[in-house]
Amino acid sequence: MDVFEKWESDIRGYCRLYPTVFKSASNARQVDEAGKSYVDFFAGAGVLNFGHNNERMKKALIEFIQNDGVAHSLDMYTTVKRDFIQEFAQTILEPRQMNYKMQFMGPTGTNAVEAAMKLARKVTGRQTIVAYSHGFHGMTLGALAATANSYFRNAAGVPLNHVLRQPFGCETQCKGCTLGCGVDSVDRLRALYADPSSGLEPPAAFLVEAIQAEGGVHVASKEWLQAVQKLAHDLGAMFIIDDIQAGCGRTGKYFSFDDMGLDPDIVTLAKGIGGFGTPLAMNLVRPEHDKHWGPGEHTGTFRGQGFSFVAGVQALSYFKDNELMTEVVTKGREMKEHLQGICTEHSAQAFQVRGKGMMQAIDLGDGALAKDVARRCFEAGLLIGACGVGGRVLKLIPPLTIPNSDLHEGLATLSKAIGEALEAA
Ligand code: PLP
């Protein structure tokens, strides 16, 4: 590890939590150079929904390279890009009667959010974006302004303007939360906008995650999301859903907001959409808004990426029937029940379980404890990430394709680590 410590920037983060060098990976397991195998409950922070080195993707990618497919093309037309667009339209959009244009941009989530914010401002001629406490939308300045966490915001070096922060509408109130979440908060904001002397200008957009992932796994209620959408539309503002981490099948449906009666103006997607770990970001934009873009106005060298399109087509093959999504619901339920069992076992602690589908979390209410548990998990062969206020929430996002045996092993390791950490505290 000396090479990293000597040459790589001090900004490196996750490697401090997992101090080893990983050499190979398959589905829900990573193996380090010493040959130690780890169950992966982190899955590239939601990139590897279909596992490391997914067999379907690996085969398609090898074939693509062997046939000299076009890996990079800026945003020129290519066969693989057409395959991806057609497959996405047929598998995801058409069955839902969703009418959206697909916009590719620089391949990270933050760039998708930048593009969404920029378009909302351009279409409405307004500046303010309403964003939410604990929301996470990326690190570039526009998206960072919408991100709530002060550690990240403080690194900006310039004011992060043109965002109005509001409480998020959790379906279950977090222990000790005094932010005033819920539909009432939308009503209060509506009243402010209705008052010409409130000092609020009408916003360009409301930007929301249906499940806040990095913010600590807060699941929004359907009623709150519908109220936010209605307020947005009543004000002539856009309703943008950031589905970068919670989308692509994570919750047991393709979109985290499926079946909620929502009709967003823009949906931001990235992470899992490219499937294999090669990057891809894509916004779904309602055609009447999309026509406000001029050619190349939000340009980028990597707008769409050949390998990600190839792998992305294979990712979409998992949504042609209900098999994987049914499994996600079953495994997600099992994860939740296991975490609730941990809460019961340690009922003197104020632990709380939150999540949907295969994004489940246990809020330990204490960042130092969560850090110690994650360290013990790592030593015992489980990769798990912390998120939320002070890193007090352990988030479980294994590949959706994780075998039952690995899932059970990981859950058992977590239980043991929590017990040991509590004993040591
Ligand atoms: N939006 C959400 C909801 C995210 O979870 C993330 C990353 O975790 C981003 C945006 C930013 O994506 P990226 O890190 O690819 O820029």
Residues whose N, C-alpha, C, O or C-beta is under 5 A from the ligand:
A	BS01	PLP	T108 G109 T110 F136 H137 G138 A213 D242 I244 Q245
